[in-house]
Amino acid sequence: QVQLVESGGGLVQAGGSLRVSCVASGRTWRVYVMGWFRQAPGKEREFVAAISWTGGSTDYTDSVKGRFTISRDNAKNTVYLQMNSLKPEDTAVYYCAGGSNFRDYEYWGQGTQVTVSS
C-alpha cells in the first residue's frame, strides 16, 4: 500500500501565501500521478491540481490557474502545492491523492485544513 501524509495547512489572510506538502511512503512505485483535492464545508470534494511522476505534465482546475503551483521532489517522495493570492473561497480541507493516471486516484491522505480569512 501507499501512505500519504499532508502538512503545512493553517490560517492565512486573503492575498497571502501558503504551501502544503504531502509525503508518500510504502509502495510509491505504484503512484504515477499525484494530485491535490479540496473539500469545503457543505460542498463536494473537488479537484485542484495534479502532476505526473516526471513533473512534465500538470493539470489545474480553472479557479486556481495562475495562483497555485504543484511540484514534486521524487527523491523525497514529496509533492507540494504552493498557493499564492489566496482567497476566502480557497478555504477547505486539502487532500493529497495518488494514482496510476490523471483520472483515478487510489490512495488518499487524511487532509490538512487551509483557512483564508477576509
C-alpha contacts under 8 A as a table, 3 or more apart, distances in Angstrom:
res1	aa1	res2	aa2	distance
1	Q	26	G	5.90
1	Q	27	R	5.57
2	V	24	A	6.74
2	V	25	S	5.76
2	V	26	G	4.75
2	V	27	R	5.28
2	V	28	T	5.98
2	V	30	R	7.96
2	V	107	Y	6.48
3	Q	24	A	5.61
3	Q	25	S	5.19
3	Q	26	G	6.12
3	Q	107	Y	7.23
3	Q	108	W	7.55
3	Q	109	G	7.06
4	L	22	C	6.31
4	L	23	V	5.67
4	L	24	A	4.65
4	L	25	S	6.62
4	L	96	C	6.85
4	L	97	A	7.37
4	L	107	Y	7.34
4	L	108	W	6.21
4	L	109	G	4.61
4	L	110	Q	7.67
5	V	22	C	5.33
5	V	23	V	5.33
5	V	24	A	6.67
5	V	96	C	7.62
5	V	109	G	5.35
5	V	110	Q	6.75
5	V	111	G	7.79
6	E	20	V	7.00
6	E	21	S	5.49
6	E	22	C	4.26
6	E	23	V	6.57
6	E	95	Y	7.27
6	E	96	C	6.57
6	E	109	G	6.42
6	E	110	Q	7.09
6	E	111	G	6.11
6	E	112	T	6.08
7	S	20	V	5.72
7	S	21	S	5.28
7	S	22	C	6.41
7	S	112	T	6.19
8	G	18	L	7.54
8	G	19	R	6.10
8	G	20	V	4.39
8	G	21	S	6.07
8	G	112	T	7.28
9	G	18	L	7.37
9	G	19	R	7.40
9	G	20	V	5.85
9	G	112	T	5.33
9	G	113	Q	5.22
9	G	114	V	4.93
9	G	115	T	7.94
10	G	18	L	7.94
10	G	113	Q	6.15
10	G	114	V	5.04
10	G	115	T	6.12
11	L	114	V	6.15
11	L	115	T	4.75
11	L	116	V	5.92
11	L	117	S	7.30
12	V	16	G	6.14
12	V	17	S	7.22
12	V	18	L	7.42
12	V	114	V	7.92
12	V	115	T	6.33
12	V	116	V	5.03
12	V	117	S	6.26
13	Q	16	G	5.54
13	Q	86	L	7.63
13	Q	116	V	5.35
13	Q	117	S	4.77
13	Q	118	S	6.21
14	A	85	S	6.98
14	A	86	L	5.31
14	A	87	K	5.03
14	A	88	P	6.23
14	A	116	V	5.67
14	A	117	S	5.65
14	A	118	S	5.32
15	G	84	N	7.09
15	G	85	S	4.20
15	G	86	L	4.88
15	G	87	K	6.37
16	G	84	N	6.15
16	G	85	S	5.45
16	G	86	L	5.54
17	S	82	Q	7.50
17	S	83	M	5.44
17	S	84	N	4.37
17	S	85	S	6.18
17	S	86	L	6.21
18	L	82	Q	6.19
18	L	83	M	5.24
18	L	84	N	6.68
19	R	80	Y	6.80
19	R	81	L	5.57
19	R	82	Q	4.41
19	R	83	M	5.85
20	V	80	Y	5.77
20	V	81	L	5.32
20	V	82	Q	6.64
21	S	78	T	6.76
21	S	79	V	5.81
21	S	80	Y	4.52
21	S	81	L	6.48
22	C	78	T	5.40
22	C	79	V	5.25
22	C	80	Y	6.39
22	C	96	C	6.26
23	V	76	K	7.56
23	V	77	N	5.74
23	V	78	T	4.46
23	V	79	V	6.71
24	A	28	T	6.57
24	A	77	N	5.36
24	A	78	T	6.20
25	S	28	T	6.01
25	S	77	N	7.21
27	R	30	R	6.02
27	R	31	V	7.98
28	T	31	V	5.44
28	T	77	N	7.74
29	W	32	Y	7.30
30	R	99	G	7.43
30	R	100	S	6.73
31	V	34	M	7.08
31	V	53	W	7.70
31	V	98	G	5.59
31	V	99	G	5.05
31	V	100	S	5.44
32	Y	52	S	5.91
32	Y	53	W	4.93
32	Y	98	G	7.36
32	Y	99	G	6.04
32	Y	100	S	4.91
32	Y	101	N	6.39
33	V	50	A	6.73
33	V	51	I	5.62
33	V	52	S	4.47
33	V	53	W	5.73
33	V	98	G	5.78
33	V	99	G	5.27
33	V	100	S	5.85
33	V	101	N	5.60
33	V	102	F	6.17
34	M	50	A	5.55
34	M	51	I	5.46
34	M	52	S	6.50
34	M	53	W	7.52
34	M	79	V	7.10
34	M	96	C	7.31
34	M	97	A	5.74
34	M	98	G	4.54
34	M	99	G	6.47
35	G	47	F	7.91
35	G	48	V	7.49
35	G	49	A	5.54
35	G	50	A	3.89
35	G	51	I	6.26
35	G	96	C	5.85
35	G	97	A	5.06
35	G	98	G	6.20
36	W	47	F	6.52
36	W	48	V	5.41
36	W	49	A	5.27
36	W	50	A	6.21
36	W	81	L	7.64
36	W	94	Y	6.73
36	W	95	Y	5.60
36	W	96	C	4.73
36	W	97	A	6.06
37	F	45	R	6.62
37	F	46	E	5.48
37	F	47	F	4.46
37	F	48	V	4.97
37	F	49	A	7.05
37	F	94	Y	5.72
37	F	95	Y	5.08
37	F	96	C	6.46
37	F	97	A	7.41
38	R	45	R	5.45
38	R	46	E	5.46
38	R	47	F	6.60
38	R	48	V	6.71
38	R	92	A	5.78
38	R	93	V	5.39
38	R	94	Y	4.29
38	R	95	Y	5.78
39	Q	43	K	6.28
39	Q	44	E	5.93
39	Q	45	R	4.23
39	Q	46	E	6.26
39	Q	92	A	5.15
39	Q	93	V	5.30
39	Q	94	Y	6.64
40	A	43	K	5.36
40	A	44	E	7.24
40	A	45	R	7.28
40	A	91	T	6.41
40	A	92	A	4.19
40	A	93	V	6.36
41	P	92	A	7.02
47	F	60	Y	7.93
47	F	61	T	6.60
48	V	60	Y	5.76
48	V	61	T	5.27
48	V	64	V	7.24
49	A	58	T	7.24
49	A	59	D	5.38
49	A	60	Y	4.29
49	A	61	T	6.31
49	A	70	I	6.61
50	A	58	T	5.52
50	A	59	D	5.20
50	A	60	Y	6.66
50	A	70	I	6.85
50	A	102	F	7.15
51	I	55	G	5.75
51	I	56	G	7.58
51	I	57	S	5.72
51	I	58	T	4.40
51	I	59	D	6.60
51	I	70	I	6.74
51	I	71	S	6.92
51	I	72	R	7.67
52	S	55	G	5.03
52	S	56	G	6.40
52	S	57	S	5.32
52	S	58	T	6.48
52	S	102	F	7.95
53	W	56	G	7.74
53	W	74	N	7.72
54	T	57	S	7.51
55	G	58	T	6.97
55	G	71	S	6.88
55	G	72	R	6.78
58	T	70	I	7.53
60	Y	64	V	6.71
60	Y	65	K	6.07
61	T	64	V	5.93
61	T	65	K	6.58
62	D	65	K	5.36
64	V	67	R	5.35
64	V	68	F	5.52
65	K	68	F	6.17
66	G	69	T	7.76
67	R	83	M	6.14
67	R	84	N	5.10
67	R	85	S	6.05
67	R	86	L	7.68
68	F	81	L	6.69
68	F	82	Q	5.49
68	F	83	M	4.48
68	F	84	N	5.98
69	T	81	L	5.68
69	T	82	Q	5.08
69	T	83	M	6.63
70	I	79	V	7.25
70	I	80	Y	5.63
70	I	81	L	4.57
70	I	82	Q	6.35
71	S	79	V	5.73
71	S	80	Y	5.24
71	S	81	L	6.60
72	R	77	N	7.58
72	R	78	T	5.67
72	R	79	V	4.09
72	R	80	Y	5.92
73	D	76	K	5.47
73	D	77	N	5.99
73	D	78	T	5.29
73	D	79	V	6.26
74	N	77	N	4.60
74	N	78	T	6.30
75	A	78	T	7.84
83	M	86	L	6.53
86	L	90	D	6.50
86	L	116	V	6.76
87	K	90	D	5.39
87	K	91	T	7.58
87	K	116	V	6.16
87	K	117	S	7.83
87	K	118	S	7.59
88	P	91	T	5.62
88	P	115	T	7.35
88	P	116	V	4.70
88	P	117	S	5.72
88	P	118	S	5.96
89	E	116	V	7.57
90	D	114	V	7.65
90	D	115	T	7.46
90	D	116	V	6.69
91	T	113	Q	7.82
91	T	114	V	5.45
91	T	115	T	4.56
91	T	116	V	5.41
92	A	113	Q	6.07
92	A	114	V	5.55
92	A	115	T	6.57
93	V	111	G	5.81
93	V	112	T	5.37
93	V	113	Q	4.35
93	V	114	V	5.99
94	Y	111	G	5.25
94	Y	112	T	5.25
94	Y	113	Q	6.17
94	Y	114	V	6.90
95	Y	108	W	6.91
95	Y	109	G	5.82
95	Y	110	Q	6.61
95	Y	111	G	4.36
95	Y	112	T	6.61
96	C	108	W	5.86
96	C	109	G	5.27
96	C	110	Q	7.91
96	C	111	G	6.87
97	A	105	Y	6.05
97	A	106	E	7.37
97	A	107	Y	5.44
97	A	108	W	4.48
97	A	109	G	6.36
98	G	105	Y	5.25
98	G	106	E	6.15
98	G	107	Y	5.00
98	G	108	W	6.55
99	G	102	F	7.24
99	G	103	R	7.98
99	G	104	D	5.72
99	G	105	Y	4.05
99	G	106	E	5.28
99	G	107	Y	6.51
100	S	104	D	6.62
100	S	105	Y	6.96
100	S	106	E	7.92
101	N	104	D	5.77
101	N	105	Y	7.43
102	F	105	Y	7.67
105	Y	108	W	7.60
